Amino acid sequence: METLIPLGTGGFIPRWWHTMCFLVLSRQGAVVLDAGSGFARLLDPAIAARLARVERLEILLTHY
C-alpha cells in the first residue's frame, strides 16, 4: 500500500508555508515528487523515522 505525505502545498511562491513537495512511501521504497522548500521536512523527526526503514529514495522533478 502506498502512502502520500504532503510536505509542502503552498504553490510556487514561498511564504509561511512550504512550496510543492510530496513524499510517496511504498514497500519498494520512497519517491519525492518535486523538491520545493517542503523537501526540508524530510528531516522532521516523524518523517525521518518513517524514512529510516526505506532502502531506496528517489526524486522525481516534474518541472524547473
N, C-alpha and C positions, 0 to 999 in steps of 0.2 A: 504494500500500500504506500502510495506517495503522500507526502505532507508538504503543503505550500506555506511558507512563512514569509509574510511581507516584512522586509527590513526597512523599506522606505517607499512611500507612495506619494510624495509631495510634489510631483511634477518635475519640471526641468530647472526651476529657479529655487536655489536653496534659501530657506528662511529659517524658521524654528523647527521645521520637520525635515526629515531626510528625503533626498531625491530617490528616484526609482531604483529599486534593487529587491530581488526576491530570491529566496532560498528554497529549493525543491529537494527534499530528502526522500530517499527510497532505500530498499535493501541493497541495491547495487552501488550506491554512493550518493553523492550530492552534486547539485548543479546550482550555481549562482547565475541568475538571469539579470544581466546588466550590472554595472558596478558603479552606481551612483553613490552619493555620500552615505547611503544606508549600508554600504559594504563594511563600514567600520563597526557595525553592530554584530559582526561575526565574533567580535571579541567580548561581547556581553556574556557574563557567566552562564546564563541559562542556555544560550545558543551555542557557546563554546563547548558546554557539556554534551550537547547532542551531537556536535561535530567530532567529539573525541572518539566516537565509535565508528566514524566513517573512514574507510580506507582510501577513497578516491574523491577528490573535489575538483570539479571542472567549472570553468567560467565561460558563459556564452554572452557575447556582446551583440546586441541587436542593432545598435546604431552608434554613431560617433558622439 
